[in-house]
Amino acid sequence: MNKIIVVLLATLFWAISNSANAQTSDKAVLLNTYTIRSDRAAVKATRDLWARVGDKKNEAWYKLPKGYLATYTEEGVESRHIYDQKGYWMYSMMTYQEDHLPAEVRKEVKSNYYDYSIVWVKEVKEGEDNVYVVHVENKTEWKDLSVQDGEIKELRTFCKQ
């Protein structure tokens, strides 16, 4: 069951990477305070985000074709929170450097890939599940690893040329 969840979340991560860049898409609309107030689902999503992370994040809200996207950056962590059309939270994705990676995940990666440097991390939260996609590289190759519940899987490996 865990393997299925890892594969699904890893696939979700790659889909999120593409769809969450909707800020530059012509289908995403930046919401302002007046727009949010008149949209019940946007108000619900806003209240949920504030309950999850606090209300002083200076987040930007976007109306997507199938929901809402809230983005903000705090202390070097870029956060994206996705909500459906009714304002229900679907998932969150945080992008950061190695120094923000939880110690147990960092230890697991470093103990198995000691010749590699951690370049960046994307953490995907969906329900109670957390998946860390860790990008590591050395002089000859780079890898994208999926880390969930202490289990590491290689998603991609590329040779440098």
Secondary structure, 3 states (H helix, E strand, C coil): CHHHHHHHHHHHHHHHHHHHHHHHCCCCEEECHHHHHCCHHHHHHHHHHHHHHCCCCCCEEEEECCEEEEEEEECCEEEEEEECCCCCEEEEEEEECHHHCCHHHHHHHHHHCCCCEEEEEEEEEECCEEEEEEEEECCCEEEEEEEECCEEEEEEEEECC
